[in-house]
């Protein structure tokens, strides 16, 4: 039997549900999800395998107008995903009048590959609004396949699968068939901790944080992890630690429970906070932190 393999890249504005869709398609949580925009910073590959196909999904940061060097690097991930996709999943929602970044939409219109436009969050909209947005995107992207979904509740996800499988090319697998991502375990652990920071802190704090895993020692029954939360200012460090260390304890406790589910062992997690001034605006520091 002939094998199919291809890259299916997910793009869209911040907070339209790209990471939720990726996790739903993979059947496993690889991308962190919060209600805040710009949660995703890196391009994350999720590798789906069955006997006859390998589909490499790519979750990308939301398209934004760059305010920091960090944003410029995030947008480069988006632009790369437009260039190397076999199938593009462009995701929007009923509350978005147009995509957040017009230049990206113009690039999508010029693509020669199949584009599937997904109108997400249909469970939060009425039929009249959905029809108006579907008609709008049919005019904007006349060659695209367009239909509504709910990534959160899994509605119409089978339809997305059918469209993807029709359109990915015949290829041997690009990765080992037992691999689920190109990212190491340390990356997913750092993302879980960063998700908890996004959930429990406000304003600029989550956006100013970076998480580095200084130590990861895996055992049969216990995994030891030392994590460093990096912020830009001393005032941010104080907020992350909290009164009597309560905020840091809360972040660590919730992260540890989720990490244990992910790695399949008990986890001993140590968290520390360090100030690295203006790391988001420095090319050197961004490279150091993997951007």
Secondary structure, 3 states (H helix, E strand, C coil): CCCEEEEEEEEEECCCCHHHHHHHHHCCCCCCCCCCCCCCCCCEEEEEECCCEEEEEEECCCECCCCCHHHHHHHHHHHHHHHCCCEEEEEEECCCCCCCCHHHHHHHHCCCCEEEEEEECHHHCCHHHHHHHHHHHHHHCCCCEEEECECCCCECHHHHHHHHHHHCCECCCCCCCCCCCCCCHHHHHHHHHHHHHHHHCCCCCHHHCEEEEEEEEECCCEEEEEEEEEECCHHHHHHHHCHHHHHHHHHHHHHHHHHHHHHCCEEEEEEEEEECCCHHHCHHHHHHCCC
